[in-house]
Each structure stands twice: as C-alpha cells, then as structure tokens.
C-alpha cells in the first residue's frame, strides 16, 4: 500500500481548519438528517372517506336487519374504505444555513483525519477503461472494502472504470459532502483535492477579529482600555 495517512501536523500545514474539541457534533447530526430528509420523495398519498370512489348511499336500513348499523360504504372500518390520518404529499426538506454546513464539514473531516482514516496519494487515474485495472489500483492504496476517492477532477477513463465498483465512490473535492465523509471506511485524497478541501474548511470571515463582546474589530486594535495609553 503506497498511500500514507494524513497526520494532524500535515493537515495543519495544508491549512485545513481542524476541530479538536466537541464543537460541531450536533451540526454533523443536523446536516446528515437534513440531507437524508431531502432525498425523500414525499409522494405517499391516501384517500379519506370523502375522496374514496364509493357510493354515499346507506348500505341497509338502520333497524330490523340484525346487522351492525352502517351509514356509508366508504367508512374507514370497511375494506376499501377511506384511510384515517393517512399520509399526504409533503416536503420533507429542512433548511440548513451555510455556516452550519461548513461547521459540519469541518467536524467530519477533522474526525476522520484524527482517526487516521484519510490517506494521501499523489494522483488517481487508470491507464485504460477497465474495471479490473481500477480495482487493482484501489487495492494498491488500501485494503478497505468501502473507499471514498477525492480529487480535484477525474478523467473519463477513471469515471467509466469505476461505475461497476459499488463499494468505491469517486467525488470531487468541490462536491464531496459531510455524509460521504462519514460513510466510507477509508478516504483517499490527492494533493490537488486536499488543497480544495482546505479552502472549504476556511470560513470567509475567519480573517476578522472579534472583541470579547462579539463585535468585529480591526486586526491589532486594542479591545480594552484607552488605546492612547
């Protein structure tokens, strides 16, 4: 195996913002739940007693038959009748802010790096369109059964060769998400892909300093006392 584990020191050198405390755990849960909820079609539909296509006439007279009284054939108690409180088409998607998505991505990537599950490779490409060549190339890097391969881009030969290998997934560094970072045993990252991942972990407002009260201040400015002292 030629792939080497990405250490914390190497990750910090690559300018990846690591989260080493408990911050972000709830964000990971919220983002994964939202991603799975958004994939639900929400098309389940049932008919109530009012919309079922049955006659509204009384099946038999109220008294004298010896049978239980019945008012209509579309009763929920009857076979083929309406459904009480059944599902209706709905939207299951949840709103997640950009800052929460970034925090969850940082936390998931940090946990996988600190666990030694992120492996570094120079590049990933197969010389020919062949599934066997793709599988052999993956096995040279790691013996894990479920592998996520992240790079800045892949050529057509690699994409086509990977289509039939279900436990292995190709993802660009710009599109890989929090759920994918958690779903695989090992993550292979190219050097070009690592640069893009580092950009995604850095907040756009990380360069602004904040005072103890939470207000942004100029870098190097004093936040307490008179600056003329």
C-alpha positions as a Python dict, from the first residue, in 0.01 Angstrom:
ca = {
    (1, 'X'): (0, 0, 0),
    (2, 'X'): (156, 327, -115),
    (3, 'X'): (-98, 563, 41),
    (4, 'X'): (8, 731, 364),
    (5, 'X'): (-217, 852, 642),
    (6, 'X'): (-269, 1227, 665),
    (7, 'X'): (-143, 1336, 1006),
    (8, 'X'): (-268, 1631, 1210),
    (9, 'X'): (59, 1815, 1150),
    (10, 'X'): (34, 1763, 775),
    (11, 'X'): (-330, 1873, 776),
    (12, 'X'): (-246, 2193, 960),
    (13, 'X'): (42, 2253, 722),
    (14, 'X'): (-207, 2222, 436),
    (15, 'X'): (-414, 2492, 611),
    (16, 'X'): (-704, 2263, 696),
    (17, 'X'): (-902, 2405, 987),
    (18, 'X'): (-923, 2114, 1233),
    (19, 'X'): (-1179, 2099, 1513),
    (20, 'X'): (-1021, 1914, 1805),
    (21, 'X'): (-1290, 1972, 2068),
    (22, 'X'): (-1656, 1870, 2095),
    (23, 'X'): (-1778, 2160, 1885),
    (24, 'X'): (-1970, 2064, 1572),
    (25, 'X'): (-2107, 1726, 1680),
    (26, 'X'): (-2468, 1844, 1674),
    (27, 'X'): (-2406, 2022, 1344),
    (28, 'X'): (-2298, 1694, 1184),
    (29, 'X'): (-2617, 1526, 1306),
    (30, 'X'): (-2840, 1809, 1183),
    (31, 'X'): (-2676, 1823, 838),
    (32, 'X'): (-2687, 1445, 781),
    (33, 'X'): (-3053, 1432, 888),
    (34, 'X'): (-3134, 1722, 653),
    (35, 'X'): (-2952, 1556, 360),
    (36, 'X'): (-3135, 1228, 408),
    (37, 'X'): (-3469, 1405, 453),
    (38, 'X'): (-3422, 1599, 128),
    (39, 'X'): (-3387, 1271, -62),
    (40, 'X'): (-3735, 1159, 45),
    (41, 'X'): (-3983, 1194, -240),
    (42, 'X'): (-4278, 1272, -13),
    (43, 'X'): (-4527, 1137, -269),
    (44, 'X'): (-4717, 893, -42),
    (45, 'X'): (-5088, 965, -70),
    (46, 'X'): (-5407, 810, 68),
    (47, 'X'): (-5777, 881, 24),
    (48, 'X'): (-6011, 977, 302),
    (49, 'X'): (-6373, 862, 328),
    (50, 'X'): (-6469, 1178, 136),
    (51, 'X'): (-6242, 1114, -163),
    (52, 'X'): (-6283, 735, -196),
    (53, 'X'): (-6481, 641, -510),
    (54, 'X'): (-6775, 467, -343),
    (55, 'X'): (-7147, 538, -318),
    (56, 'X'): (-7266, 760, -39),
    (57, 'X'): (-7593, 571, -7),
    (58, 'X'): (-7677, 393, 316),
    (59, 'X'): (-7595, 20, 267),
    (60, 'X'): (-7907, -101, 452),
    (61, 'X'): (-8177, 38, 676),
    (62, 'X'): (-8090, 141, 1026),
    (63, 'X'): (-8303, -116, 1218),
    (64, 'X'): (-8451, -456, 1174),
    (65, 'X'): (-8176, -639, 980),
    (66, 'X'): (-7985, -773, 1280),
    (67, 'X'): (-7662, -633, 1136),
    (68, 'X'): (-7449, -351, 1275),
    (69, 'X'): (-7569, -10, 1169),
    (70, 'X'): (-7379, 145, 876),
    (71, 'X'): (-7409, 486, 718),
    (72, 'X'): (-7183, 466, 411),
    (73, 'X'): (-6961, 216, 229),
    (74, 'X'): (-6655, 442, 240),
    (75, 'X'): (-6626, 407, 618),
    (76, 'X'): (-6266, 360, 738),
    (77, 'X'): (-6387, 47, 917),
    (78, 'X'): (-6471, -124, 590),
    (79, 'X'): (-6240, -288, 339),
    (80, 'X'): (-6183, -45, 54),
    (81, 'X'): (-6295, 250, 263),
    (82, 'X'): (-6109, 570, 341),
    (83, 'X'): (-5791, 596, 549),
    (84, 'X'): (-5789, 789, 875),
    (85, 'X'): (-5495, 1029, 918),
    (86, 'X'): (-5311, 870, 625),
    (87, 'X'): (-5004, 1024, 459),
    (88, 'X'): (-5039, 1311, 214),
    (89, 'X'): (-4781, 1455, -29),
    (90, 'X'): (-4541, 1675, 166),
    (91, 'X'): (-4194, 1828, 154),
    (92, 'X'): (-3951, 1668, 398),
    (93, 'X'): (-3659, 1902, 325),
    (94, 'X'): (-3503, 2102, 609),
    (95, 'X'): (-3329, 2438, 590),
    (96, 'X'): (-2963, 2437, 692),
    (97, 'X'): (-2752, 2753, 696),
    (98, 'X'): (-2420, 2776, 512),
    (99, 'X'): (-2229, 2829, 835),
    (100, 'X'): (-2379, 2513, 985),
    (101, 'X'): (-2295, 2312, 674),
    (102, 'X'): (-1936, 2437, 687),
    (103, 'X'): (-1907, 2355, 1056),
    (104, 'X'): (-2040, 2003, 1000),
    (105, 'X'): (-1799, 1951, 709),
    (106, 'X'): (-1505, 2071, 920),
    (107, 'X'): (-1602, 1844, 1209),
    (108, 'X'): (-1649, 1534, 993),
    (109, 'X'): (-1321, 1588, 809),
    (110, 'X'): (-1136, 1660, 1135),
    (111, 'X'): (-1263, 1340, 1298),
    (112, 'X'): (-1162, 1126, 1001),
    (113, 'X'): (-815, 1284, 987),
    (114, 'X'): (-754, 1240, 1360),
    (115, 'X'): (-874, 879, 1336),
    (116, 'X'): (-615, 809, 1064),
    (117, 'X'): (-878, 727, 801),
    (118, 'X'): (-766, 988, 546),
    (119, 'X'): (-490, 863, 315),
    (120, 'X'): (-281, 1080, 85),
    (121, 'X'): (-190, 988, -273),
    (122, 'X'): (-20, 1188, -548),
    (123, 'X'): (-285, 1123, -816),
    (124, 'X'): (-551, 872, -909),
    (125, 'X'): (-607, 767, -1271),
    (126, 'X'): (-631, 436, -1457),
    (127, 'X'): (-437, 385, -1783),
    (128, 'X'): (-728, 217, -1962),
    (129, 'X'): (-1104, 177, -1939),
    (130, 'X'): (-1117, -144, -1742),
    (131, 'X'): (-1286, -227, -1412),
    (132, 'X'): (-1010, -471, -1316),
    (133, 'X'): (-746, -200, -1357),
    (134, 'X'): (-948, 31, -1133),
    (135, 'X'): (-992, -234, -861),
    (136, 'X'): (-621, -321, -868),
    (137, 'X'): (-526, 46, -836),
    (138, 'X'): (-753, 88, -534),
    (139, 'X'): (-616, -229, -369),
    (140, 'X'): (-262, -95, -408),
    (141, 'X'): (-360, 204, -194),
    (142, 'X'): (-570, 40, 80),
    (143, 'X'): (-725, -293, 174),
    (144, 'X'): (-1051, -135, 299),
    (145, 'X'): (-1370, -259, 135),
    (146, 'X'): (-1551, 78, 124),
    (147, 'X'): (-1336, 361, -10),
    (148, 'X'): (-1409, 723, -98),
    (149, 'X'): (-1167, 878, -351),
    (150, 'X'): (-1146, 1258, -353),
    (151, 'X'): (-962, 1463, -612),
    (152, 'X'): (-998, 1798, -786),
    (153, 'X'): (-1113, 1615, -1101),
    (154, 'X'): (-1114, 1273, -1270),
    (155, 'X'): (-1069, 1178, -1634),
    (156, 'X'): (-1329, 987, -1833),
    (157, 'X'): (-1132, 661, -1817),
    (158, 'X'): (-1139, 662, -1438),
    (159, 'X'): (-1507, 753, -1420),
    (160, 'X'): (-1613, 478, -1660),
    (161, 'X'): (-1392, 215, -1494),
    (162, 'X'): (-1540, 294, -1152),
    (163, 'X'): (-1907, 265, -1249),
    (164, 'X'): (-1944, -104, -1163),
    (165, 'X'): (-1747, -93, -837),
    (166, 'X'): (-2023, -26, -586),
    (167, 'X'): (-1818, -6, -260),
    (168, 'X'): (-1590, 262, -410),
    (169, 'X'): (-1707, 614, -491),
    (170, 'X'): (-1539, 897, -678),
    (171, 'X'): (-1611, 1251, -558),
    (172, 'X'): (-1456, 1583, -645),
    (173, 'X'): (-1326, 1796, -360),
    (174, 'X'): (-1576, 2068, -452),
    (175, 'X'): (-1877, 1835, -430),
    (176, 'X'): (-1796, 1586, -152),
    (177, 'X'): (-2032, 1629, 141),
    (178, 'X'): (-2046, 1554, 513),
    (179, 'X'): (-2246, 1232, 476),
    (180, 'X'): (-1996, 1090, 227),
    (181, 'X'): (-1704, 1167, 459),
    (182, 'X'): (-1869, 950, 727),
    (183, 'X'): (-1998, 664, 510),
    (184, 'X'): (-1670, 503, 399),
    (185, 'X'): (-1400, 313, 585),
    (186, 'X'): (-1110, 497, 420),
    (187, 'X'): (-1079, 821, 226),
    (188, 'X'): (-814, 860, -46),
    (189, 'X'): (-731, 1223, -118),
    (190, 'X'): (-499, 1353, -387),
    (191, 'X'): (-276, 1653, -325),
    (192, 'X'): (-484, 1866, -561),
    (193, 'X'): (-801, 1757, -382),
    (194, 'X'): (-651, 1839, -42),
    (195, 'X'): (-597, 2199, -147),
    (196, 'X'): (-964, 2236, -238),
    (197, 'X'): (-1076, 2068, 87),
    (198, 'X'): (-864, 2316, 281),
    (199, 'X'): (-1041, 2604, 108),
    (200, 'X'): (-1380, 2461, 205),
    (201, 'X'): (-1285, 2436, 573),
    (202, 'X'): (-1183, 2800, 596),
    (203, 'X'): (-1456, 3048, 676),
    (204, 'X'): (-1484, 3360, 461),
    (205, 'X'): (-1494, 3570, 778),
    (206, 'X'): (-1203, 3394, 951),
    (207, 'X'): (-976, 3693, 900),
    (208, 'X'): (-1189, 3931, 1108),
    (209, 'X'): (-1106, 3956, 1477),
    (210, 'X'): (-1380, 3992, 1736),
    (211, 'X'): (-1387, 4166, 2068),
    (212, 'X'): (-1500, 3987, 2388),
    (213, 'X'): (-1845, 4138, 2331),
    (214, 'X'): (-1870, 3976, 1989),
    (215, 'X'): (-1822, 4293, 1780),
    (216, 'X'): (-1571, 4276, 1493),
    (217, 'X'): (-1260, 4492, 1538),
    (218, 'X'): (-959, 4577, 1326),
    (219, 'X'): (-670, 4335, 1346),
    (220, 'X'): (-416, 4453, 1600),
    (221, 'X'): (-652, 4707, 1761),
    (222, 'X'): (-687, 4712, 2138),
    (223, 'X'): (-1017, 4580, 2270),
    (224, 'X'): (-990, 4702, 2627),
    (225, 'X'): (-889, 5028, 2785),
    (226, 'X'): (-788, 5353, 2613),
    (227, 'X'): (-573, 5293, 2304),
    (228, 'X'): (-389, 5623, 2374),
    (229, 'X'): (-231, 5474, 2691),
}
